Amino acid sequence: MKLEALEPGKRARIVSVDWSRVAPEDGVRLRALGLDEGARVAIAHRGVFGGRDPLAVIIGRMTVALRRGHAAAMEIELL
């Protein structure tokens, strides 16, 4: 299952990231925020515009905005 498909309120762990789908500079930023293999995440809510972009992702005590394209590169497992 991909992170972009996670329903708000459900918790998951990132099991893999296809870094080839993410621009190198974005990959550096995502890793710095802790969005990498092993991270526990949840979706707080989705954007209200056409593509439901961005996603508000909870990681630890932070909430970060994440593009759906980046979330589509992250494989997760439900907790």
Stockholm file with secondary structure:
# STOCKHOLM 1.0

chainA/1-79         MKLEALEPGKRARIVSVDWSRVAPEDGVRLRALGLDEGARVAIAHRGVFGGRDPLAVIIGRMTVALRRGHAAAMEIELL
#=GR chainA/1-79 SS CBGGGCCTTCEEEEEEECGGGSCHHHHHHHHHTTCSTTCEEEEEEECSSTTCCCEEEEETTEEEEECHHHHTTEEEEEC
#=GC SS_cons        CBGGGCCTTCEEEEEEECGGGSCHHHHHHHHHTTCSTTCEEEEEEECSSTTCCCEEEEETTEEEEECHHHHTTEEEEEC
//
